[in-house]
């Protein structure tokens, strides 16, 4: 079973997302890292996740910079990972910028538990059940 890599500087948000994933009966383990550099290090040393959930507003290295590093990776398996921005920003310019940088999806964090469960269930169903993506051997 593939992991979900959650990159979010907020430990509180990460705990909530993990809890909402449990409530939504998502079986994929969620691995949380708190920064862009930690995420990039994880991608170089661990088995690759099946999905990256990436916050935009982080110190040191923001989500755009992490996305650019992923897409620019010399490892094609890393460069083509599905990356979803999961963020509080609903700014249309931010959305446009994200897609111009080749994010796979842009999702605004919901404000309630039911909304989070719905989004997490939809994302995992889509990325792990519906679409076909290249494996690391393809």
N, C-alpha and C positions, 0 to 999 in steps of 0.2 A: 504494500500500500504506500502510495506516494505521500510525502509530507507537504504541508503548506508552510512556506516561510513567511512569517509576519514580521515586517520591519516597521517598528513604531517606537518612538522615544518615550511614549507614555506607557509606563508599566500598568497603570490603572486601566487604560484603554485595552491593552493586551489581555489583561485578566478578564475584562468584560467580554472581549471577542472570544476568548477561549470558552468562557462560560456559556455564551450564547450559542457557540458551535456545539457544545454538549447538549444543550436544550433542543437544538435543531437536529440532533442525532447524526452529526457529521462524524464519520469514522476516521477520516484522515487526521493524523496527528498534526498539531500546529506547533511549530518551532518559532519561538519569539527571539528576536535580536533587537537591541535598542538603538542601533545606529547604522548608517550606511557602510562605514568601514567594516563593522562586524558582519553585515550581510554579505559583502564582497568576499570577506575571508571565509565565511561559511560556504559560499558557493565554490570556492577553490578547494576546500578540504573535506567536505561532507558529500554523501550521495545527494544528487540534485533533487530539489523539490519538484513537485508537479505544478506548483503555482506559487507566485510571489505576490503577497499583498503588501503594498508599499505606501506608507504615509508620505506626504509631500513636505510638510512643515516640520523639519528636524534640524537640530543644530549640527555643526561640523560639516555634514554632507547632506544636502536636502534630497528629496525624492527624485527630482529631475536629474541631479548629478549621479545618483545611484542607477537610475534607468539608463542614462548615457553610458555608464561604465558597463552595465550588463549588455546593452546592445553593441557596444564596441569591443566586447571580449573576443580574444583570439580563439577561444574555445567555442565552436559552433553550438554545442549543446547548451552552454550558458547564454550565448547571444540570442537564442530563439526561445528562451523560457517565457511562458505566459506571465505577464506582469500586469497587475491590476492596481491602479491608484485607488486607495481607500482612504479618503481624506475628508476633512470638514469644509474645505473650500468648494463653493459652488460658483465661483467666478468664471464666466464664459471665456475670458481670455486664458485662464488657467487650463480650462478644458481643451481649448484649441491648441495651446502649447503642448499639452500632454500627448495629444494624438499626432502632432507634427514630429514628436520625438519617438514615435512608434510604441506608445503604451498600447496594450491590448484592450483595456477597458478603463473607464473612469467612473468610480462609484463614490457618491457622497455618503458619509457615515450618517445613518439614521439617528434620530434622537430618542428612540424607544426600543425596548427589548424585542418586541414583536417585529419591528422593522429590521433590526439587526439579524434576527433569526431567518427572516425571509431572504434577505440579501445573501447571507452566508450559505444557506441551502441552495439558492439559485446559482451562485458562483460555483459551488462544488459540483452540483449536478451538471452544469454546463461544461466546466473544464475537465471533469473526471468521467462523465458518463456520455455526454452528447458529442463533443467534438473529437476529432482525431488529430493528434499532434505527433510530430516526429519523436521517436524514442532517441535516447542518447546514441544508439547504434546507427541511426538513419542519417 
